[in-house]
Structures are given as structure tokens and as C-alpha cells.
């Protein structure tokens, strides 16, 4: 069994390694000091379990877990946090394995026995609380796990079973349903069609075409998503407020 420790603090990783050596002496323990490094290790070593720090510079633990959820066979996840006991108890209601830092052996043993895959419902519930939401979307493809910052995304367009995130000089096919993306990023993205969300801050203008239809011009990409009659009034209202 391979176990991946992800924490930007070397002392925290060292403590977990010692505890795991006592509780799971047969396990192969590997380490990563950042969320980005963790995804690289996942692609190479495919651990069965990840002990994941929540607060890390750059890509945090919730974002890493969301990326892992895109894998064909995601690992079990145990989150590690410096929250106090009151906050930790609230997080436990989400049915996610959590450990309070500094990790105690008895708590780690219990978490190892109950750890499981973190699903999108749990991740959404965590993001609705005090934990930060995703700053990027991810996809597992033939080139491995790829990510795209939300700040770069101009629009999400749905076709058949998949959604494509469009950014300047880049596209990423993701598995997130458009409805879920609309709810998660409601503050920054606007529904303009049943199959399209556009980033408000990247809209150049609302354009009326020669045939009377409407479309949205976005900076940085050539694609101009169509605006349906159903959504036109709301789109105009949101743009006037911006």
C-alpha cells in the first residue's frame, strides 16, 4: 500500500511519517510539499491513500481533492487541519475524514480505518463553508491530470456529456456538469444559453447579429457564445449592473 503525505510543513510530514510507520509498517510512504507536487506524484506513484493538508500556499487541500476526484480510481483522502475542535466537529458532519494538528496516533488510527473517497457533494459542502472554493478546474486525459485556472477561463460550453473550458490559446475538456459550475461560480460566470456560461469580467460586449440573434464577445478567444432568447433579459440586466 502506498500513502502520500501532502503538507508544506516538513515537521508535520515528519510527524505523520513516524505515526504511519507504527500504524502501517508495511506501507510505502511518499511525500509532497505542495498541491501541485502532489498531483505530479499521483500521476507517477498512484497511492491508495492521501493525507492532505487543508491550508497550503497556492493550490490548497480542497482543490487537490477536487482534482483527485476526476481520476478514474481516486484515492482515499484524510484531511489534516489546524482548525480548533469546534470547527473540526462541524467539518466532521460532512462525513469526511479529518485530523486535527498536531495529529495524535489514536486519531490517525481511527481515520485510517474510516477513510474513503471524497465525493463532489462533500467538496461542495466544504467550499460553501469557511474553506476556499476552487481556483481551477481539472481533467484526467491521455496526457495525465491537467488543470486550468478559473481566472483564465472565458467560458464553459457544454456538448453532449462533456463541458469544455475555453481560455486564450487553450481548451480543457472537463467532467463537471454545467449546472454544477453555474452554482459554484455564480458570482463570476453568467448563463447565456442552455449550453454556455461566460465569465463576466471577460465580456467585451453584447452583440446583435445580422439575423437578429445575440452573442457575447469575449476577450482573448475567438469563440462568441450565443445568447438565447430565454436568457437575454437577464444577461442585459447583469451587464448593466457590472
C-alpha angles and dihedrals in degrees: 000000000000121000123192120208114202118188134125090219113083093203092054091052091047092053093049091047091055092048093048091050088060097040100036107020091164093058125103106228120204129178143216127185098205142025092254092051090049092058091050090051091048091056091052106035105024099211119201094219134032125198101202130194112222100210114051133144113262111357108028130206096266091054091048090051090050090052091048089053088066092062118104090238108021119200125242112266133213115186120214118206142175092214117128122256094266094055091042092056090053091052091049088063087071089068092242122135108249134178126197116224127272085047117225121214095235091052092048091050090053092047092049089055094051105031116128143158115302110231130207094255090059092045091051091049091050092048090051089060130055094305118097123258124238119292092192144026123230142201138192111223142147089290093054128250112348128187135196124195114242088225089065097048114105097180146347116227124189123216122173108312098345141064124218121212110210122207132159108296091349142081129187126196109217136180098223111118113242090237091057092048090050092054095043096048100030092132094058107026131060128206108234099163137009087262102036143066120183131199108249096213092053097053112117096183147325107253131202111211128215092260092055096257123125132232139174124241113213128193118247099018135070095219113105110194116218119245113222122221088243093060100033098095093049092047092052091047094050092047091052089053093049 
